[in-house]
Amino acid sequence: MPGVPLTRELIQKAPKVVLHEHLDGGLRPSTVLELAHEIGYRGLPTNDPDELRDWFVADTPGSDLVRYLEGFSHTTAVMQTKDQIERVASEGAIDLARDGVVYAEIRFAPELHTGRGLTLEQIVEAVLTGFNHGVQQAALEGHTIIVRTILSAMRQNNRSEEIARLAVTFRDAGVCGFDIAGPEDGFPPTEHLSAFHLIQRENFHMTVHAGEAFGLPSIWEAVQFCDAERLGHGVRIVDDITRVGEHYELGRLASYIRDRRIPLEVCPTSNVHTGAASSIATHPIELLRQLRFRVTLNTDNRLMSGITMSSEFAACAAAFNWTLDDMEWLTLNAAKSSFFQFDQRLAMINTVIKPGYAALRRA
């Protein structure tokens, strides 16, 4: 029996879960302009809201990771005070809730927000306060969302152990895990083993950016040396998959990733904009889904890619003929892979996600 075709209306109404989204990549363009005006920041490429929105989206032919990352110098520049950070976090939670996201893990790098004297602790507190406010505002609008945060260390710097310790300190206040981000090539995750070992000793959670701009060695180190629970992006695992006639053969690393059910935090549009994939239609997410890897769908940076979770599902549905069943499978993958306590994770699945999709089938 064919599945229920995905329409934009169904996608918007369906419960969604996002595991890979950067706080400084999800600002509203209008907020960037207002905050820049407040602090006298004159580095923006334009002061026209529509032009600025278009500028941030690095989707022109030939765009790559370098062009994609240009926008972060502007967003972090207007996220250097307690009020600015709280506002950005609050609006991020509200925007996701309005898009039907019921659970989100939003990551950020505290070390990028110390330019005006805030301590790392003050930065984390501001983000958590902002998320709490956004969740309350969303509830007043009739939207229920749970927002938690992951602290990222920048792999090109030397503060990973400090950030890992910070994540553990705030684990009961809303921080749910640790991550390393930044350039993969030349900065392997094994340079941060002390941070990962600290997280392991504290029985805490971790995810690692790996397999986006760099290939299998990055994924292998993240999994085998750092014991990553999830892989940020991870799409280059297809380099270990070979088509033989009508079938696919998995190499030892790909088999290990699939057998262990290590979640892949896949961000298709972002991968296209950074040059990691040539188009949505040729993106490996569909192959990985068909081969039953633990695939999850994510936004990465809503501002830089000009997307929402709903538009991301819509783009993939159009390219791969996904049905409501496929969307539910991906959403359940994300819920199961979240850094939420098991009982709370199970309650979210059984009282929010599954009933939400069942209701859409009955409609």
PyMOL commands that set and color helices and strands:
alter all, ss='L'
color gray80, all
select helices_A, chain A and resi 8-13+23-25+29-39+49-56+65-77+82-98+110-113+120-140+160-169+189-201+216-224+235-240+252-259+268-273+285-290+302-305+309-320+324-337+342-362
alter helices_A, ss='H'
color red, helices_A
select strands_A, chain A and resi 16-22+101-108+146-154+175-181+206-210+230-233+241-244+247-250+264-266+295-297
alter strands_A, ss='S'
color yellow, strands_A
deselect
rebuild
show_as cartoon
